[in-house]
Amino acid sequence: MIIVKLGGSSITEKKQFETAKLDVIEKHWKQVSKLEKKEKLVFVHGAGSFGHFQARQFNISNQFSVQG
C-alpha cells in the first residue's frame, strides 16, 4: 500500500479563503497515475485554506473540547 499525503498549504492558496490550486493538484495526480498499478493507493490531504480560516475563527489551536 502506498499512502500519498498532499499538504494543505501546497494544494491551496493559504491566504485566500477556500481556494484550491487546481494546477498543483493536477500535476500531483499525473505523477501518481504513472505509478505501477500493483499497489493500492491511499490519498490524504491537509485542510489548507479550507480549514485554517475556521480554525482561527474558533480559536481551536488554543482550546479543544469533545461534546458527548
CHARMM-style PDB file with segment names, atoms N, HN, CA, C and O in Angstrom:
ATOM      1  N   MET     1       0.841  -1.171   0.000  1.00  0.00      PROA
ATOM      2  CA  MET     1       0.000   0.000   0.000  1.00  0.00      PROA
ATOM      3  C   MET     1       0.890   1.240   0.000  1.00  0.00      PROA
ATOM      4  O   MET     1       1.893   1.305   0.711  1.00  0.00      PROA
ATOM      5  N   ILE     2       0.506   2.207  -0.802  1.00  0.00      PROA
ATOM      6  HN  ILE     2      -0.309   2.154  -1.380  1.00  0.00      PROA
ATOM      7  CA  ILE     2       1.224   3.484  -0.861  1.00  0.00      PROA
ATOM      8  C   ILE     2       0.273   4.571  -0.368  1.00  0.00      PROA
ATOM      9  O   ILE     2      -0.852   4.697  -0.853  1.00  0.00      PROA
ATOM     10  N   ILE     3       0.738   5.346   0.592  1.00  0.00      PROA
ATOM     11  HN  ILE     3       1.652   5.244   0.986  1.00  0.00      PROA
ATOM     12  CA  ILE     3      -0.045   6.467   1.106  1.00  0.00      PROA
ATOM     13  C   ILE     3       0.598   7.755   0.613  1.00  0.00      PROA
ATOM     14  O   ILE     3       1.793   7.974   0.808  1.00  0.00      PROA
ATOM     15  N   VAL     4      -0.194   8.600  -0.020  1.00  0.00      PROA
ATOM     16  HN  VAL     4      -1.165   8.421  -0.178  1.00  0.00      PROA
ATOM     17  CA  VAL     4       0.278   9.875  -0.545  1.00  0.00      PROA
ATOM     18  C   VAL     4      -0.427  10.976   0.234  1.00  0.00      PROA
ATOM     19  O   VAL     4      -1.655  11.048   0.237  1.00  0.00      PROA
ATOM     20  N   LYS     5       0.345  11.831   0.892  1.00  0.00      PROA
ATOM     21  HN  LYS     5       1.344  11.772   0.890  1.00  0.00      PROA
ATOM     22  CA  LYS     5      -0.232  12.942   1.653  1.00  0.00      PROA
ATOM     23  C   LYS     5       0.102  14.240   0.949  1.00  0.00      PROA
ATOM     24  O   LYS     5       1.272  14.572   0.756  1.00  0.00      PROA
ATOM     25  N   LEU     6      -0.933  14.972   0.567  1.00  0.00      PROA
ATOM     26  HN  LEU     6      -1.883  14.702   0.724  1.00  0.00      PROA
ATOM     27  CA  LEU     6      -0.746  16.280  -0.048  1.00  0.00      PROA
ATOM     28  C   LEU     6      -0.982  17.332   1.021  1.00  0.00      PROA
ATOM     29  O   LEU     6      -2.073  17.420   1.584  1.00  0.00      PROA
ATOM     30  N   GLY     7       0.020  18.116   1.295  1.00  0.00      PROA
ATOM     31  HN  GLY     7       0.907  18.045   0.838  1.00  0.00      PROA
ATOM     32  CA  GLY     7      -0.095  19.147   2.320  1.00  0.00      PROA
ATOM     33  C   GLY     7      -1.082  20.229   1.915  1.00  0.00      PROA
ATOM     34  O   GLY     7      -1.099  20.679   0.770  1.00  0.00      PROA
ATOM     35  N   GLY     8      -1.901  20.638   2.872  1.00  0.00      PROA
ATOM     36  HN  GLY     8      -1.887  20.272   3.803  1.00  0.00      PROA
ATOM     37  CA  GLY     8      -2.926  21.641   2.599  1.00  0.00      PROA
ATOM     38  C   GLY     8      -2.364  22.953   2.086  1.00  0.00      PROA
ATOM     39  O   GLY     8      -2.960  23.592   1.218  1.00  0.00      PROA
ATOM     40  N   SER     9      -1.220  23.357   2.618  1.00  0.00      PROA
ATOM     41  HN  SER     9      -0.736  22.838   3.323  1.00  0.00      PROA
ATOM     42  CA  SER     9      -0.654  24.632   2.174  1.00  0.00      PROA
ATOM     43  C   SER     9      -0.031  24.535   0.783  1.00  0.00      PROA
ATOM     44  O   SER     9       0.209  25.556   0.139  1.00  0.00      PROA
ATOM     45  N   SER    10       0.232  23.310   0.316  1.00  0.00      PROA
ATOM     46  HN  SER    10       0.037  22.480   0.839  1.00  0.00      PROA
ATOM     47  CA  SER    10       0.780  23.167  -1.039  1.00  0.00      PROA
ATOM     48  C   SER    10      -0.311  23.062  -2.097  1.00  0.00      PROA
ATOM     49  O   SER    10      -0.058  23.349  -3.268  1.00  0.00      PROA
ATOM     50  N   ILE    11      -1.527  22.655  -1.706  1.00  0.00      PROA
ATOM     51  HN  ILE    11      -1.732  22.422  -0.755  1.00  0.00      PROA
ATOM     52  CA  ILE    11      -2.595  22.478  -2.693  1.00  0.00      PROA
ATOM     53  C   ILE    11      -3.705  23.518  -2.585  1.00  0.00      PROA
ATOM     54  O   ILE    11      -4.699  23.448  -3.307  1.00  0.00      PROA
ATOM     55  N   THR    12      -3.532  24.488  -1.676  1.00  0.00      PROA
ATOM     56  HN  THR    12      -2.724  24.545  -1.090  1.00  0.00      PROA
ATOM     57  CA  THR    12      -4.499  25.583  -1.572  1.00  0.00      PROA
ATOM     58  C   THR    12      -3.748  26.904  -1.467  1.00  0.00      PROA
ATOM     59  O   THR    12      -2.576  26.946  -1.095  1.00  0.00      PROA
ATOM     60  N   GLU    13      -4.452  27.976  -1.803  1.00  0.00      PROA
ATOM     61  HN  GLU    13      -5.405  27.941  -2.105  1.00  0.00      PROA
ATOM     62  CA  GLU    13      -3.907  29.325  -1.609  1.00  0.00      PROA
ATOM     63  C   GLU    13      -4.134  29.678  -0.151  1.00  0.00      PROA
ATOM     64  O   GLU    13      -5.254  29.991   0.252  1.00  0.00      PROA
ATOM     65  N   LYS    14      -3.082  29.629   0.633  1.00  0.00      PROA
ATOM     66  HN  LYS    14      -2.172  29.375   0.306  1.00  0.00      PROA
ATOM     67  CA  LYS    14      -3.193  29.746   2.081  1.00  0.00      PROA
ATOM     68  C   LYS    14      -3.845  31.052   2.540  1.00  0.00      PROA
ATOM     69  O   LYS    14      -4.517  31.070   3.570  1.00  0.00      PROA
ATOM     70  N   LYS    15      -3.660  32.127   1.803  1.00  0.00      PROA
ATOM     71  HN  LYS    15      -3.113  32.111   0.966  1.00  0.00      PROA
ATOM     72  CA  LYS    15      -4.190  33.429   2.229  1.00  0.00      PROA
ATOM     73  C   LYS    15      -5.531  33.764   1.595  1.00  0.00      PROA
ATOM     74  O   LYS    15      -6.066  34.850   1.819  1.00  0.00      PROA
ATOM     75  N   GLN    16      -6.082  32.843   0.803  1.00  0.00      PROA
ATOM     76  HN  GLN    16      -5.647  31.961   0.621  1.00  0.00      PROA
ATOM     77  CA  GLN    16      -7.386  33.066   0.165  1.00  0.00      PROA
ATOM     78  C   GLN    16      -8.354  31.997   0.630  1.00  0.00      PROA
ATOM     79  O   GLN    16      -8.073  30.806   0.496  1.00  0.00      PROA
ATOM     80  N   PHE    17      -9.478  32.399   1.168  1.00  0.00      PROA
ATOM     81  HN  PHE    17      -9.706  33.367   1.277  1.00  0.00      PROA
ATOM     82  CA  PHE    17     -10.475  31.501   1.732  1.00  0.00      PROA
ATOM     83  C   PHE    17     -10.923  30.457   0.712  1.00  0.00      PROA
ATOM     84  O   PHE    17     -11.370  30.789  -0.385  1.00  0.00      PROA
ATOM     85  N   GLU    18     -10.794  29.209   1.093  1.00  0.00      PROA
ATOM     86  HN  GLU    18     -10.431  28.939   1.985  1.00  0.00      PROA
ATOM     87  CA  GLU    18     -11.272  28.060   0.317  1.00  0.00      PROA
ATOM     88  C   GLU    18     -10.945  28.143  -1.178  1.00  0.00      PROA
ATOM     89  O   GLU    18     -11.831  28.098  -2.031  1.00  0.00      PROA
ATOM     90  N   THR    19      -9.645  28.266  -1.465  1.00  0.00      PROA
ATOM     91  HN  THR    19      -8.925  28.302  -0.772  1.00  0.00      PROA
ATOM     92  CA  THR    19      -9.178  28.377  -2.846  1.00  0.00      PROA
ATOM     93  C   THR    19      -8.148  27.292  -3.136  1.00  0.00      PROA
ATOM     94  O   THR    19      -7.042  27.305  -2.595  1.00  0.00      PROA
ATOM     95  N   ALA    20      -8.528  26.360  -3.996  1.00  0.00      PROA
ATOM     96  HN  ALA    20      -9.426  26.350  -4.435  1.00  0.00      PROA
ATOM     97  CA  ALA    20      -7.638  25.255  -4.356  1.00  0.00      PROA
ATOM     98  C   ALA    20      -6.680  25.671  -5.464  1.00  0.00      PROA
ATOM     99  O   ALA    20      -7.009  26.509  -6.304  1.00  0.00      PROA
ATOM    100  N   LYS    21      -5.501  25.080  -5.455  1.00  0.00      PROA
ATOM    101  HN  LYS    21      -5.234  24.399  -4.773  1.00  0.00      PROA
ATOM    102  CA  LYS    21      -4.536  25.238  -6.544  1.00  0.00      PROA
ATOM    103  C   LYS    21      -4.735  24.040  -7.480  1.00  0.00      PROA
ATOM    104  O   LYS    21      -4.022  23.041  -7.387  1.00  0.00      PROA
ATOM    105  N   LEU    22      -5.700  24.155  -8.367  1.00  0.00      PROA
ATOM    106  HN  LEU    22      -6.280  24.967  -8.442  1.00  0.00      PROA
ATOM    107  CA  LEU    22      -6.059  23.032  -9.224  1.00  0.00      PROA
ATOM    108  C   LEU    22      -4.911  22.567 -10.100  1.00  0.00      PROA
ATOM    109  O   LEU    22      -4.787  21.373 -10.376  1.00  0.00      PROA
ATOM    110  N   ASP    23      -4.062  23.499 -10.544  1.00  0.00      PROA
ATOM    111  HN  ASP    23      -4.162  24.469 -10.319  1.00  0.00      PROA
ATOM    112  CA  ASP    23      -2.928  23.113 -11.372  1.00  0.00      PROA
ATOM    113  C   ASP    23      -1.943  22.237 -10.597  1.00  0.00      PROA
ATOM    114  O   ASP    23      -1.365  21.308 -11.161  1.00  0.00      PROA
ATOM    115  N   VAL    24      -1.751  22.522  -9.327  1.00  0.00      PROA
ATOM    116  HN  VAL    24      -2.220  23.277  -8.869  1.00  0.00      PROA
ATOM    117  CA  VAL    24      -0.839  21.726  -8.497  1.00  0.00      PROA
ATOM    118  C   VAL    24      -1.444  20.346  -8.238  1.00  0.00      PROA
ATOM    119  O   VAL    24      -0.747  19.335  -8.313  1.00  0.00      PROA
ATOM    120  N   ILE    25      -2.738  20.307  -7.933  1.00  0.00      PROA
ATOM    121  HN  ILE    25      -3.305  21.128  -7.872  1.00  0.00      PROA
ATOM    122  CA  ILE    25      -3.411  19.025  -7.701  1.00  0.00      PROA
ATOM    123  C   ILE    25      -3.323  18.160  -8.952  1.00  0.00      PROA
ATOM    124  O   ILE    25      -3.037  16.966  -8.866  1.00  0.00      PROA
ATOM    125  N   GLU    26      -3.568  18.758 -10.106  1.00  0.00      PROA
ATOM    126  HN  GLU    26      -3.801  19.728 -10.176  1.00  0.00      PROA
ATOM    127  CA  GLU    26      -3.498  18.009 -11.365  1.00  0.00      PROA
ATOM    128  C   GLU    26      -2.083  17.488 -11.614  1.00  0.00      PROA
ATOM    129  O   GLU    26      -1.911  16.354 -12.063  1.00  0.00      PROA
ATOM    130  N   LYS    27      -1.081  18.298 -11.330  1.00  0.00      PROA
ATOM    131  HN  LYS    27      -1.221  19.219 -10.965  1.00  0.00      PROA
ATOM    132  CA  LYS    27       0.321  17.881 -11.514  1.00  0.00      PROA
ATOM    133  C   LYS    27       0.626  16.655 -10.655  1.00  0.00      PROA
ATOM    134  O   LYS    27       1.229  15.693 -11.131  1.00  0.00      PROA
ATOM    135  N   HSD    28       0.205  16.692  -9.387  1.00  0.00      PROA
ATOM    136  HN  HSD    28      -0.285  17.473  -9.000  1.00  0.00      PROA
ATOM    137  CA  HSD    28       0.442  15.544  -8.500  1.00  0.00      PROA
ATOM    138  C   HSD    28      -0.311  14.313  -8.997  1.00  0.00      PROA
ATOM    139  O   HSD    28       0.230  13.207  -8.983  1.00  0.00      PROA
ATOM    140  N   TRP    29      -1.547  14.498  -9.434  1.00  0.00      PROA
ATOM    141  HN  TRP    29      -1.986  15.396  -9.446  1.00  0.00      PROA
ATOM    142  CA  TRP    29      -2.336  13.377  -9.927  1.00  0.00      PROA
ATOM    143  C   TRP    29      -1.656  12.720 -11.133  1.00  0.00      PROA
ATOM    144  O   TRP    29      -1.593  11.493 -11.218  1.00  0.00      PROA
ATOM    145  N   LYS    30      -1.155  13.526 -12.053  1.00  0.00      PROA
ATOM    146  HN  LYS    30      -1.206  14.523 -11.983  1.00  0.00      PROA
ATOM    147  CA  LYS    30      -0.474  12.984 -13.232  1.00  0.00      PROA
ATOM    148  C   LYS    30       0.761  12.182 -12.840  1.00  0.00      PROA
ATOM    149  O   LYS    30       1.039  11.134 -13.422  1.00  0.00      PROA
ATOM    150  N   GLN    31       1.507  12.684 -11.842  1.00  0.00      PROA
ATOM    151  HN  GLN    31       1.282  13.536 -11.369  1.00  0.00      PROA
ATOM    152  CA  GLN    31       2.697  11.964 -11.393  1.00  0.00      PROA
ATOM    153  C   GLN    31       2.326  10.620 -10.776  1.00  0.00      PROA
ATOM    154  O   GLN    31       2.949   9.600 -11.070  1.00  0.00      PROA
ATOM    155  N   VAL    32       1.312  10.625  -9.922  1.00  0.00      PROA
ATOM    156  HN  VAL    32       0.806  11.453  -9.683  1.00  0.00      PROA
ATOM    157  CA  VAL    32       0.911   9.404  -9.237  1.00  0.00      PROA
ATOM    158  C   VAL    32       0.283   8.407 -10.203  1.00  0.00      PROA
ATOM    159  O   VAL    32       0.442   7.199 -10.032  1.00  0.00      PROA
ATOM    160  N   SER    33      -0.419   8.892 -11.202  1.00  0.00      PROA
ATOM    161  HN  SER    33      -0.548   9.874 -11.341  1.00  0.00      PROA
ATOM    162  CA  SER    33      -1.081   7.986 -12.143  1.00  0.00      PROA
ATOM    163  C   SER    33      -0.081   7.176 -12.959  1.00  0.00      PROA
ATOM    164  O   SER    33      -0.456   6.181 -13.578  1.00  0.00      PROA
ATOM    165  N   LYS    34       1.173   7.581 -12.971  1.00  0.00      PROA
ATOM    166  HN  LYS    34       1.478   8.389 -12.468  1.00  0.00      PROA
ATOM    167  CA  LYS    34       2.206   6.852 -13.699  1.00  0.00      PROA
ATOM    168  C   LYS    34       2.789   5.691 -12.886  1.00  0.00      PROA
ATOM    169  O   LYS    34       3.556   4.888 -13.418  1.00  0.00      PROA
ATOM    170  N   LEU    35       2.434   5.598 -11.613  1.00  0.00      PROA
ATOM    171  HN  LEU    35       1.812   6.250 -11.180  1.00  0.00      PROA
ATOM    172  CA  LEU    35       2.965   4.528 -10.766  1.00  0.00      PROA
ATOM    173  C   LEU    35       2.414   3.179 -11.202  1.00  0.00      PROA
ATOM    174  O   LEU    35       1.358   3.096 -11.830  1.00  0.00      PROA
ATOM    175  N   GLU    36       3.136   2.141 -10.864  1.00  0.00      PROA
ATOM    176  HN  GLU    36       3.993   2.208 -10.354  1.00  0.00      PROA
ATOM    177  CA  GLU    36       2.671   0.781 -11.128  1.00  0.00      PROA
ATOM    178  C   GLU    36       1.327   0.575 -10.440  1.00  0.00      PROA
ATOM    179  O   GLU    36       1.106   1.078  -9.339  1.00  0.00      PROA
ATOM    180  N   LYS    37       0.454  -0.146 -11.074  1.00  0.00      PROA
ATOM    181  HN  LYS    37       0.634  -0.554 -11.969  1.00  0.00      PROA
ATOM    182  CA  LYS    37      -0.886  -0.372 -10.525  1.00  0.00      PROA
ATOM    183  C   LYS    37      -0.922  -1.568  -9.573  1.00  0.00      PROA
ATOM    184  O   LYS    37      -2.002  -2.005  -9.176  1.00  0.00      PROA
ATOM    185  N   LYS    38       0.235  -2.098  -9.204  1.00  0.00      PROA
ATOM    186  HN  LYS    38       1.112  -1.743  -9.526  1.00  0.00      PROA
ATOM    187  CA  LYS    38       0.293  -3.257  -8.324  1.00  0.00      PROA
ATOM    188  C   LYS    38      -0.040  -2.895  -6.877  1.00  0.00      PROA
ATOM    189  O   LYS    38      -0.498  -3.746  -6.114  1.00  0.00      PROA
ATOM    190  N   GLU    39       0.182  -1.668  -6.506  1.00  0.00      PROA
ATOM    191  HN  GLU    39       0.553  -0.977  -7.126  1.00  0.00      PROA
ATOM    192  CA  GLU    39      -0.022  -1.245  -5.131  1.00  0.00      PROA
ATOM    193  C   GLU    39      -1.353  -0.507  -4.982  1.00  0.00      PROA
ATOM    194  O   GLU    39      -1.805   0.164  -5.909  1.00  0.00      PROA
ATOM    195  N   LYS    40      -1.971  -0.637  -3.818  1.00  0.00      PROA
ATOM    196  HN  LYS    40      -1.604  -1.182  -3.065  1.00  0.00      PROA
ATOM    197  CA  LYS    40      -3.154   0.155  -3.503  1.00  0.00      PROA
ATOM    198  C   LYS    40      -2.682   1.551  -3.114  1.00  0.00      PROA
ATOM    199  O   LYS    40      -1.688   1.703  -2.403  1.00  0.00      PROA
ATOM    200  N   LEU    41      -3.394   2.559  -3.580  1.00  0.00      PROA
ATOM    201  HN  LEU    41      -4.200   2.436  -4.158  1.00  0.00      PROA
ATOM    202  CA  LEU    41      -3.046   3.938  -3.265  1.00  0.00      PROA
ATOM    203  C   LEU    41      -4.091   4.533  -2.331  1.00  0.00      PROA
ATOM    204  O   LEU    41      -5.293   4.342  -2.517  1.00  0.00      PROA
ATOM    205  N   VAL    42      -3.618   5.252  -1.331  1.00  0.00      PROA
ATOM    206  HN  VAL    42      -2.641   5.408  -1.180  1.00  0.00      PROA
ATOM    207  CA  VAL    42      -4.491   5.982  -0.417  1.00  0.00      PROA
ATOM    208  C   VAL    42      -4.038   7.428  -0.442  1.00  0.00      PROA
ATOM    209  O   VAL    42      -2.864   7.721  -0.213  1.00  0.00      PROA
ATOM    210  N   PHE    43      -4.971   8.340  -0.723  1.00  0.00      PROA
ATOM    211  HN  PHE    43      -5.925   8.102  -0.910  1.00  0.00      PROA
ATOM    212  CA  PHE    43      -4.660   9.763  -0.720  1.00  0.00      PROA
ATOM    213  C   PHE    43      -5.226  10.405   0.529  1.00  0.00      PROA
ATOM    214  O   PHE    43      -6.383  10.181   0.884  1.00  0.00      PROA
ATOM    215  N   VAL    44      -4.411  11.200   1.190  1.00  0.00      PROA
ATOM    216  HN  VAL    44      -3.471  11.382   0.901  1.00  0.00      PROA
ATOM    217  CA  VAL    44      -4.869  12.026   2.303  1.00  0.00      PROA
ATOM    218  C   VAL    44      -4.381  13.437   2.027  1.00  0.00      PROA
ATOM    219  O   VAL    44      -3.410  13.635   1.298  1.00  0.00      PROA
ATOM    220  N   HSD    45      -5.050  14.401   2.604  1.00  0.00      PROA
ATOM    221  HN  HSD    45      -5.839  14.240   3.196  1.00  0.00      PROA
ATOM    222  CA  HSD    45      -4.647  15.782   2.350  1.00  0.00      PROA
ATOM    223  C   HSD    45      -4.921  16.648   3.568  1.00  0.00      PROA
ATOM    224  O   HSD    45      -5.770  16.340   4.404  1.00  0.00      PROA
ATOM    225  N   GLY    46      -4.181  17.726   3.638  1.00  0.00      PROA
ATOM    226  HN  GLY    46      -3.491  17.976   2.959  1.00  0.00      PROA
ATOM    227  CA  GLY    46      -4.409  18.703   4.687  1.00  0.00      PROA
ATOM    228  C   GLY    46      -5.541  19.639   4.305  1.00  0.00      PROA
ATOM    229  O   GLY    46      -6.025  19.616   3.174  1.00  0.00      PROA
ATOM    230  N   ALA    47      -5.952  20.451   5.244  1.00  0.00      PROA
ATOM    231  HN  ALA    47      -5.558  20.469   6.163  1.00  0.00      PROA
ATOM    232  CA  ALA    47      -7.098  21.335   5.021  1.00  0.00      PROA
ATOM    233  C   ALA    47      -6.731  22.623   4.301  1.00  0.00      PROA
ATOM    234  O   ALA    47      -7.536  23.159   3.539  1.00  0.00      PROA
ATOM    235  N   GLY    48      -5.534  23.119   4.532  1.00  0.00      PROA
ATOM    236  HN  GLY    48      -4.880  22.684   5.150  1.00  0.00      PROA
ATOM    237  CA  GLY    48      -5.135  24.375   3.900  1.00  0.00      PROA
ATOM    238  C   GLY    48      -6.158  25.466   4.138  1.00  0.00      PROA
ATOM    239  O   GLY    48      -6.664  25.620   5.250  1.00  0.00      PROA
ATOM    240  N   SER    49      -6.464  26.223   3.095  1.00  0.00      PROA
ATOM    241  HN  SER    49      -6.053  26.097   2.192  1.00  0.00      PROA
ATOM    242  CA  SER    49      -7.394  27.352   3.252  1.00  0.00      PROA
ATOM    243  C   SER    49      -8.845  26.894   3.414  1.00  0.00      PROA
ATOM    244  O   SER    49      -9.738  27.727   3.566  1.00  0.00      PROA
ATOM    245  N   PHE    50      -9.092  25.575   3.382  1.00  0.00      PROA
ATOM    246  HN  PHE    50      -8.366  24.898   3.258  1.00  0.00      PROA
ATOM    247  CA  PHE    50     -10.427  25.047   3.627  1.00  0.00      PROA
ATOM    248  C   PHE    50     -10.632  24.724   5.106  1.00  0.00      PROA
ATOM    249  O   PHE    50     -11.700  24.244   5.484  1.00  0.00      PROA
ATOM    250  N   GLY    51      -9.639  24.976   5.940  1.00  0.00      PROA
ATOM    251  HN  GLY    51      -8.771  25.366   5.632  1.00  0.00      PROA
ATOM    252  CA  GLY    51      -9.773  24.693   7.362  1.00  0.00      PROA
ATOM    253  C   GLY    51      -9.096  25.710   8.262  1.00  0.00      PROA
ATOM    254  O   GLY    51      -9.533  25.920   9.393  1.00  0.00      PROA
ATOM    255  N   HSD    52      -8.040  26.341   7.782  1.00  0.00      PROA
ATOM    256  HN  HSD    52      -7.684  26.170   6.863  1.00  0.00      PROA
ATOM    257  CA  HSD    52      -7.283  27.257   8.627  1.00  0.00      PROA
ATOM    258  C   HSD    52      -8.075  28.502   9.013  1.00  0.00      PROA
ATOM    259  O   HSD    52      -7.945  28.992  10.135  1.00  0.00      PROA
ATOM    260  N   PHE    53      -8.879  29.009   8.113  1.00  0.00      PROA
ATOM    261  HN  PHE    53      -8.984  28.611   7.202  1.00  0.00      PROA
ATOM    262  CA  PHE    53      -9.678  30.198   8.442  1.00  0.00      PROA
ATOM    263  C   PHE    53     -10.656  29.880   9.576  1.00  0.00      PROA
ATOM    264  O   PHE    53     -10.805  30.666  10.511  1.00  0.00      PROA
ATOM    265  N   GLN    54     -11.320  28.722   9.487  1.00  0.00      PROA
ATOM    266  HN  GLN    54     -11.199  28.084   8.727  1.00  0.00      PROA
ATOM    267  CA  GLN    54     -12.269  28.321  10.513  1.00  0.00      PROA
ATOM    268  C   GLN    54     -11.556  28.007  11.830  1.00  0.00      PROA
ATOM    269  O   GLN    54     -12.056  28.340  12.904  1.00  0.00      PROA
ATOM    270  N   ALA    55     -10.409  27.377  11.745  1.00  0.00      PROA
ATOM    271  HN  ALA    55     -10.003  27.106  10.872  1.00  0.00      PROA
ATOM    272  CA  ALA    55      -9.640  27.079  12.960  1.00  0.00      PROA
ATOM    273  C   ALA    55      -9.256  28.361  13.687  1.00  0.00      PROA
ATOM    274  O   ALA    55      -9.312  28.427  14.915  1.00  0.00      PROA
ATOM    275  N   ARG    56      -8.867  29.374  12.929  1.00  0.00      PROA
ATOM    276  HN  ARG    56      -8.822  29.321  11.932  1.00  0.00      PROA
ATOM    277  CA  ARG    56      -8.518  30.655  13.537  1.00  0.00      PROA
ATOM    278  C   ARG    56      -9.768  31.327  14.117  1.00  0.00      PROA
ATOM    279  O   ARG    56      -9.726  31.867  15.223  1.00  0.00      PROA
ATOM    280  N   GLN    57     -10.870  31.295  13.378  1.00  0.00      PROA
ATOM    281  HN  GLN    57     -10.904  30.857  12.480  1.00  0.00      PROA
ATOM    282  CA  GLN    57     -12.113  31.928  13.814  1.00  0.00      PROA
ATOM    283  C   GLN    57     -12.593  31.346  15.151  1.00  0.00      PROA
ATOM    284  O   GLN    57     -13.052  32.079  16.026  1.00  0.00      PROA
ATOM    285  N   PHE    58     -12.483  30.025  15.295  1.00  0.00      PROA
ATOM    286  HN  PHE    58     -12.110  29.429  14.584  1.00  0.00      PROA
ATOM    287  CA  PHE    58     -12.977  29.377  16.505  1.00  0.00      PROA
ATOM    288  C   PHE    58     -11.879  29.080  17.523  1.00  0.00      PROA
ATOM    289  O   PHE    58     -12.118  28.411  18.528  1.00  0.00      PROA
ATOM    290  N   ASN    59     -10.671  29.585  17.255  1.00  0.00      PROA
ATOM    291  HN  ASN    59     -10.477  30.128  16.439  1.00  0.00      PROA
ATOM    292  CA  ASN    59      -9.552  29.502  18.195  1.00  0.00      PROA
ATOM    293  C   ASN    59      -9.272  28.058  18.631  1.00  0.00      PROA
ATOM    294  O   ASN    59      -8.991  27.807  19.802  1.00  0.00      PROA
ATOM    295  N   ILE    60      -9.349  27.121  17.694  1.00  0.00      PROA
ATOM    296  HN  ILE    60      -9.577  27.325  16.742  1.00  0.00      PROA
ATOM    297  CA  ILE    60      -9.199  25.729  18.099  1.00  0.00      PROA
ATOM    298  C   ILE    60      -7.763  25.309  18.389  1.00  0.00      PROA
ATOM    299  O   ILE    60      -7.534  24.229  18.935  1.00  0.00      PROA
ATOM    300  N   SER    61      -6.800  26.143  18.034  1.00  0.00      PROA
ATOM    301  HN  SER    61      -6.986  27.020  17.591  1.00  0.00      PROA
ATOM    302  CA  SER    61      -5.418  25.776  18.375  1.00  0.00      PROA
ATOM    303  C   SER    61      -5.144  25.974  19.859  1.00  0.00      PROA
ATOM    304  O   SER    61      -4.186  25.416  20.395  1.00  0.00      PROA
ATOM    305  N   ASN    62      -5.984  26.769  20.528  1.00  0.00      PROA
ATOM    306  HN  ASN    62      -6.762  27.223  20.093  1.00  0.00      PROA
ATOM    307  CA  ASN    62      -5.778  27.030  21.950  1.00  0.00      PROA
ATOM    308  C   ASN    62      -6.797  26.323  22.837  1.00  0.00      PROA
ATOM    309  O   ASN    62      -6.672  26.349  24.061  1.00  0.00      PROA
ATOM    310  N   GLN    63      -7.776  25.708  22.251  1.00  0.00      PROA
ATOM    311  HN  GLN    63      -7.877  25.686  21.256  1.00  0.00      PROA
ATOM    312  CA  GLN    63      -8.788  25.005  23.061  1.00  0.00      PROA
ATOM    313  C   GLN    63      -9.342  23.838  22.257  1.00  0.00      PROA
ATOM    314  O   GLN    63      -9.382  23.871  21.027  1.00  0.00      PROA
ATOM    315  N   PHE    64      -9.760  22.830  22.962  1.00  0.00      PROA
ATOM    316  HN  PHE    64      -9.728  22.803  23.962  1.00  0.00      PROA
ATOM    317  CA  PHE    64     -10.348  21.667  22.298  1.00  0.00      PROA
ATOM    318  C   PHE    64     -11.295  21.017  23.287  1.00  0.00      PROA
ATOM    319  O   PHE    64     -10.942  20.795  24.445  1.00  0.00      PROA
ATOM    320  N   SER    65     -12.477  20.718  22.833  1.00  0.00      PROA
ATOM    321  HN  SER    65     -12.763  20.899  21.892  1.00  0.00      PROA
ATOM    322  CA  SER    65     -13.428  20.023  23.696  1.00  0.00      PROA
ATOM    323  C   SER    65     -14.203  19.017  22.866  1.00  0.00      PROA
ATOM    324  O   SER    65     -14.419  19.205  21.669  1.00  0.00      PROA
ATOM    325  N   VAL    66     -14.607  17.965  23.514  1.00  0.00      PROA
ATOM    326  HN  VAL    66     -14.431  17.812  24.487  1.00  0.00      PROA
ATOM    327  CA  VAL    66     -15.386  16.931  22.868  1.00  0.00      PROA
ATOM    328  C   VAL    66     -16.778  16.979  23.452  1.00  0.00      PROA
ATOM    329  O   VAL    66     -16.961  16.868  24.664  1.00  0.00      PROA
ATOM    330  N   GLN    67     -17.753  17.144  22.587  1.00  0.00      PROA
ATOM    331  HN  GLN    67     -17.604  17.234  21.602  1.00  0.00      PROA
ATOM    332  CA  GLN    67     -19.146  17.147  23.025  1.00  0.00      PROA
ATOM    333  C   GLN    67     -19.638  15.708  23.043  1.00  0.00      PROA
ATOM    334  O   GLN    67     -19.369  14.958  22.105  1.00  0.00      PROA
ATOM    335  N   GLY    68     -20.350  15.310  24.082  1.00  0.00      PROA
ATOM    336  HN  GLY    68     -20.569  15.920  24.843  1.00  0.00      PROA
ATOM    337  CA  GLY    68     -20.793  13.931  24.066  1.00  0.00      PROA
ATOM    338  C   GLY    68     -21.777  13.568  25.062  1.00  0.00      PROA
ATOM    339  OT1 GLY    68     -22.205  12.415  25.115  1.00  0.00      PROA
TER     340      GLY     68
END
